[in-house]
Amino acid sequence: MPRAGAWKPLLARIRGPYYDPWESVSEPERRRAIAARLDEYVRHARTLTFYRKRLAGYKKGAEHPLERVPPLGSSDLRKLLPPKSRRLLVSGERGCSVFQSGGTTGEPKSALFSHEELEALALPNARGFYACGLRSGDRVANLFAVGGLYMTFLHIHRMLQEFGCVNFPFSNHTPPDFVRGAAKAFRINCIAGIASVAVDCLRGMAKLGLEGIRIDKLYYGGEHLYDSEKEELKRKFDIRTILAPGYGTVDTWYIGYQCMKCPTGVFHAHDDQTYMEIVDEGSGRHCAAAPYGSGITSPSGDGASQSAAAEAGMLYATPFPRRLTPVVRCRVGDRASWLREPCPCGRATPLFRLLGRGDDVLRIGYDSIDYAHVQKAAGGVKGLLSAVQMEKRRVAGKDQLVVRAESEAPPSRRKALAKTLAERIVRDRPTLRRLAAEGSVWPVRVEILPQGGIPRSARTGKLARVIDALR
Ligand SMILES: [Zn+2]
């Protein structure tokens, strides 16, 4: 039995201004440590037959040691992991948790975490939350997804316990009126959850009235929140801090975290946890850090900075703590670019900018429509909420872009809102406009739905932002 009073919250163990010493390790020292970790991890992965041949191109000591190693895609992982195969398993399945992802489209994909690995997630998780201003006095509503083999809620719960916060394990399944009741009774000041779930919950609470409730911190993950959405939240709910404490995937590990100085889309790399590469897949070349001025000092902030486009590539991750199923060079599916400048917060962990899903693009005719473009257009239409979905349809042999947005406006105003949004979407898209005028694609179709009208995933509450039935 533990002695009463022997337990100390994690924060009581912090020495120095940051969560842990790694955040202030010098550049040469961090390079050496990362190279050693990568080398050890490659040796561990080579114990599997699958990696022996695949890692033949690993070049110890090179600037980019994994340059000649083929990346692992989602479909590879599906084929290599249980229930399909055990080729990526170092030992038996005992003592681990099985999670699944990607259930909304196609076949789900498994991820196996040993209990030690789940415990080890507390470090990057807590590092991110600490950098984003979470403190032990905070009273936190955990709205992350639980059930259906989903992972996040579990380790956020664990971290909140460690942090010594007052913890409210609601999950994504609790209706807003219930959260509102508890928020009032227990003075909850902080909400943590998947972006769309947290935002929907706040809106649902606001409909019922926010008197006696004061939420000053919103921590989100799982999806991106754009500046237009953040501004709306700050204005409507008077929230001061809206940040993403952890960016990562269940296939890999935590990859990045924000701090109080990070603009939207900019993250510190957890470079002691995950070996991160940004690769231009056209040339196979590693991307250099973005030129000065496109980084943290730039207020572009919508996660889709054009100035950094030349240096953008696909993000590959090699997560050192994943021992049970080693994952070398996983193609995460997001585009990113390195930033050259150090962060004004003083942390030495390097910065990168996330530029959205590599597949958040629909090809309409021969124009490529980026989700960020549609989101930005919707953000500029007064009366629309932030939930937006775009879909590619094929009707009578021609492409059509269908955009769905939500609004609290009465049904009589929806037609006008749809027209305004459709105009804004094509305004800066001369190619799309011309294709529609020529009749080679259908005009953009905008559907305005009431709040919550765009279907969410039953398992996670996430909104399917981009649908391509033809993919
Ligand atoms: Zn920082």
Boltz pocket constraint, residues with backbone or C-beta under 6 A from the ligand:
constraints:
  - pocket:
      binder: B
      contacts: [[A, 258], [A, 259], [A, 260], [A, 261], [A, 262], [A, 268], [A, 343], [A, 344], [A, 345], [A, 346], [A, 347]]
      max_distance: 6.0
